[in-house]
Amino acid sequence: MVLLLSGAALLALGLFAGAVLVAAPLGLTGETAGLALWVLFPLFCGAGYALCVIGARAHRLALLSFAVSCLLLVLGLAAAVALVMAAATLVQTAGSTVSLWYVLVVAGLLGSIGAAARSAAVHDPAAR
């Protein structure tokens, strides 16, 4: 139970770091995102997920993986929307959009892999 709670806390911090990386170029935070957030976003998401998997019961692993994948995909989609709005000059960015691209790639890739793994497991008769 402690591992699951610790993992959930790290995962929440990782997702928060990613959200700040998305919000900073849009001027929603008032400051730029520091290097620590760039490192902590994937590190905390990965470590938090790993601790959650270790601490979770076996029958909950598929649901946990799918939920984390969905959260990462939402974060990646938020970065994509921000990039499109910035490119269309509908919003003014407060700086570089590199952090938006970073979140789009990292969250989109990790979320897609997790969602694809779930989809493959659901549609594979041998996995049942």
BATI-795399 format. One record per residue (C-alpha): x, y, z; residue in one letter. Coordinates in nm, 3 decimals, padded with zeros to 5 digits. Example, Ala and Ser with C-alpha at 12.3 -4.5 7.8 and 13.67 -1.06 7.14 Angstrom:
@xx = 01.230 yy = -00.450 zz = 00.780 aa = A
@xx = 01.367 yy = -00.106 zz = 00.714 aa = S
//
This chain:
@xx = 00.000 yy = 00.000 zz = 00.000 aa = M
@xx = 00.287 yy = 00.238 zz = 00.082 aa = V
@xx = 00.448 yy = 00.175 zz = -00.256 aa = L
@xx = 00.120 yy = 00.243 zz = -00.433 aa = L
@xx = 00.068 yy = 00.571 zz = -00.246 aa = L
@xx = 00.429 yy = 00.678 zz = -00.299 aa = S
@xx = 00.403 yy = 00.594 zz = -00.666 aa = G
@xx = 00.079 yy = 00.787 zz = -00.701 aa = A
@xx = 00.239 yy = 01.091 zz = -00.536 aa = A
@xx = 00.542 yy = 01.076 zz = -00.767 aa = L
@xx = 00.320 yy = 01.026 zz = -01.068 aa = L
@xx = 00.109 yy = 01.327 zz = -00.970 aa = A
@xx = 00.426 yy = 01.535 zz = -00.930 aa = L
@xx = 00.550 yy = 01.421 zz = -01.269 aa = G
@xx = 00.222 yy = 01.511 zz = -01.435 aa = L
@xx = 00.226 yy = 01.847 zz = -01.256 aa = F
@xx = 00.578 yy = 01.912 zz = -01.386 aa = A
@xx = 00.455 yy = 01.833 zz = -01.737 aa = G
@xx = 00.156 yy = 02.065 zz = -01.692 aa = A
@xx = 00.388 yy = 02.348 zz = -01.585 aa = V
@xx = 00.603 yy = 02.281 zz = -01.893 aa = L
@xx = 00.290 yy = 02.329 zz = -02.102 aa = V
@xx = 00.163 yy = 02.633 zz = -01.911 aa = A
@xx = 00.494 yy = 02.825 zz = -01.893 aa = A
@xx = 00.526 yy = 02.915 zz = -02.265 aa = P
@xx = 00.165 yy = 03.029 zz = -02.264 aa = L
@xx = 00.244 yy = 03.278 zz = -01.989 aa = G
@xx = 00.013 yy = 03.110 zz = -01.739 aa = L
@xx = 00.281 yy = 03.064 zz = -01.473 aa = T
@xx = 00.453 yy = 03.400 zz = -01.486 aa = G
@xx = 00.796 yy = 03.235 zz = -01.508 aa = E
@xx = 00.980 yy = 03.002 zz = -01.738 aa = T
@xx = 01.008 yy = 02.634 zz = -01.656 aa = A
@xx = 01.344 yy = 02.544 zz = -01.508 aa = G
@xx = 01.570 yy = 02.259 zz = -01.605 aa = L
@xx = 01.457 yy = 02.059 zz = -01.302 aa = A
@xx = 01.105 yy = 02.030 zz = -01.446 aa = L
@xx = 01.244 yy = 01.903 zz = -01.775 aa = W
@xx = 01.423 yy = 01.623 zz = -01.590 aa = V
@xx = 01.158 yy = 01.553 zz = -01.325 aa = L
@xx = 00.864 yy = 01.523 zz = -01.567 aa = F
@xx = 00.967 yy = 01.192 zz = -01.729 aa = P
@xx = 01.164 yy = 01.073 zz = -01.425 aa = L
@xx = 00.877 yy = 01.112 zz = -01.178 aa = F
@xx = 00.621 yy = 00.975 zz = -01.425 aa = C
@xx = 00.834 yy = 00.666 zz = -01.487 aa = G
@xx = 00.933 yy = 00.610 zz = -01.125 aa = A
@xx = 00.579 yy = 00.678 zz = -01.001 aa = G
@xx = 00.433 yy = 00.435 zz = -01.250 aa = Y
@xx = 00.689 yy = 00.170 zz = -01.156 aa = A
@xx = 00.612 yy = 00.206 zz = -00.785 aa = L
@xx = 00.239 yy = 00.190 zz = -00.856 aa = C
@xx = 00.285 yy = -00.130 zz = -01.054 aa = V
@xx = 00.494 yy = -00.285 zz = -00.778 aa = I
@xx = 00.241 yy = -00.187 zz = -00.512 aa = G
@xx = -00.078 yy = -00.268 zz = -00.703 aa = A
@xx = -00.264 yy = -00.595 zz = -00.703 aa = R
@xx = -00.228 yy = -00.801 zz = -01.020 aa = A
@xx = -00.590 yy = -00.764 zz = -01.131 aa = H
@xx = -00.562 yy = -00.383 zz = -01.116 aa = R
@xx = -00.250 yy = -00.349 zz = -01.331 aa = L
@xx = -00.434 yy = -00.318 zz = -01.662 aa = A
@xx = -00.662 yy = -00.045 zz = -01.525 aa = L
@xx = -00.368 yy = 00.138 zz = -01.369 aa = L
@xx = -00.168 yy = 00.128 zz = -01.692 aa = S
@xx = -00.464 yy = 00.249 zz = -01.894 aa = F
@xx = -00.536 yy = 00.536 zz = -01.652 aa = A
@xx = -00.174 yy = 00.654 zz = -01.658 aa = V
@xx = -00.170 yy = 00.628 zz = -02.037 aa = S
@xx = -00.486 yy = 00.837 zz = -02.061 aa = C
@xx = -00.344 yy = 01.106 zz = -01.832 aa = L
@xx = -00.024 yy = 01.123 zz = -02.037 aa = L
@xx = -00.221 yy = 01.139 zz = -02.361 aa = L
@xx = -00.432 yy = 01.426 zz = -02.227 aa = V
@xx = -00.115 yy = 01.612 zz = -02.132 aa = L
@xx = 00.033 yy = 01.547 zz = -02.477 aa = G
@xx = -00.287 yy = 01.665 zz = -02.644 aa = L
@xx = -00.282 yy = 01.983 zz = -02.434 aa = A
@xx = 00.070 yy = 02.050 zz = -02.562 aa = A
@xx = -00.045 yy = 01.983 zz = -02.919 aa = A
@xx = -00.337 yy = 02.223 zz = -02.883 aa = V
@xx = -00.106 yy = 02.489 zz = -02.741 aa = A
@xx = 00.136 yy = 02.442 zz = -03.031 aa = L
@xx = -00.140 yy = 02.474 zz = -03.289 aa = V
@xx = -00.285 yy = 02.781 zz = -03.121 aa = M
@xx = 00.060 yy = 02.940 zz = -03.103 aa = A
@xx = 00.130 yy = 02.856 zz = -03.468 aa = A
@xx = -00.203 yy = 03.006 zz = -03.570 aa = A
@xx = -00.118 yy = 03.313 zz = -03.359 aa = T
@xx = -00.435 yy = 03.270 zz = -03.157 aa = L
@xx = -00.223 yy = 03.292 zz = -02.842 aa = V
@xx = 00.104 yy = 03.470 zz = -02.782 aa = Q
@xx = 00.375 yy = 03.260 zz = -02.628 aa = T
@xx = 00.585 yy = 03.407 zz = -02.348 aa = A
@xx = 00.895 yy = 03.239 zz = -02.484 aa = G
@xx = 01.012 yy = 02.939 zz = -02.677 aa = S
@xx = 00.775 yy = 02.653 zz = -02.751 aa = T
@xx = 01.046 yy = 02.390 zz = -02.704 aa = V
@xx = 00.891 yy = 02.270 zz = -02.378 aa = S
@xx = 00.560 yy = 02.217 zz = -02.559 aa = L
@xx = 00.733 yy = 02.000 zz = -02.816 aa = W
@xx = 00.912 yy = 01.812 zz = -02.537 aa = Y
@xx = 00.588 yy = 01.735 zz = -02.353 aa = V
@xx = 00.414 yy = 01.644 zz = -02.678 aa = L
@xx = 00.684 yy = 01.389 zz = -02.766 aa = V
@xx = 00.743 yy = 01.243 zz = -02.419 aa = V
@xx = 00.382 yy = 01.230 zz = -02.299 aa = A
@xx = 00.248 yy = 01.137 zz = -02.641 aa = G
@xx = 00.498 yy = 00.857 zz = -02.684 aa = L
@xx = 00.460 yy = 00.710 zz = -02.335 aa = L
@xx = 00.081 yy = 00.746 zz = -02.339 aa = G
@xx = 00.050 yy = 00.593 zz = -02.684 aa = S
@xx = 00.268 yy = 00.296 zz = -02.592 aa = I
@xx = 00.061 yy = 00.231 zz = -02.281 aa = G
@xx = -00.270 yy = 00.263 zz = -02.464 aa = A
@xx = -00.149 yy = 00.045 zz = -02.751 aa = A
@xx = -00.032 yy = -00.222 zz = -02.508 aa = A
@xx = -00.376 yy = -00.227 zz = -02.348 aa = R
@xx = -00.545 yy = -00.245 zz = -02.686 aa = S
@xx = -00.322 yy = -00.534 zz = -02.792 aa = A
@xx = -00.391 yy = -00.721 zz = -02.468 aa = A
@xx = -00.768 yy = -00.673 zz = -02.503 aa = V
@xx = -00.777 yy = -00.795 zz = -02.864 aa = H
@xx = -00.533 yy = -01.085 zz = -02.824 aa = D
@xx = -00.721 yy = -01.410 zz = -02.759 aa = P
@xx = -00.404 yy = -01.575 zz = -02.627 aa = A
@xx = -00.376 yy = -01.313 zz = -02.350 aa = A
@xx = -00.710 yy = -01.414 zz = -02.198 aa = R
//
